[in-house]
Amino acid sequence: MNNLDKNRGGTPSKKFRLSQSRGKIMGVCSGLGDYFGVDTTLIRIAFVIGAFLSVGTAGLVYLAVGLIAD
């Protein structure tokens, strides 16, 4: 059973994974894009805007997700 969760009656399980093949730095934005079904470019733009507006906090969140995730 490929990516099927036996406990939920055979529904596919959705897991967040870093996309190292399509990623630019750590694969966080491309992994988020795959997980939520959103264009990766939009997520990258949101992180850049967030980094400026939050005085770097978004950069720390990006780093944390990149280090903690798969």
BELLINJO-V901108 format. One record per pair of residues at least 4 apart in sequence whose C-alpha atoms are under 6 Angstrom apart, sorted by the first residue. I is the first residue (numbers start at 1). GAP is how many residues later the second one is. Records with the same first field share a line. If there is no record, write none. Layout:
# BELLINJO-V901108
I: GAP / GAP
This chain:
# BELLINJO-V901108
3: 9 / 10
4: 6 / 7 / 8 / 9
5: 5 / 6 / 7 / 8
6: 4
16: 19
17: 14 / 53
18: 9 / 10 / 13
19: 4 / 8 / 11 / 12
20: 7
23: 4 / 7
26: 40
27: 4
28: 38
29: 11 / 14 / 15
30: 10
33: 4 / 5 / 6 / 7
46: 4
47: 4
50: 4 / 8
51: 4 / 5 / 7 / 8
64: 4
65: 4
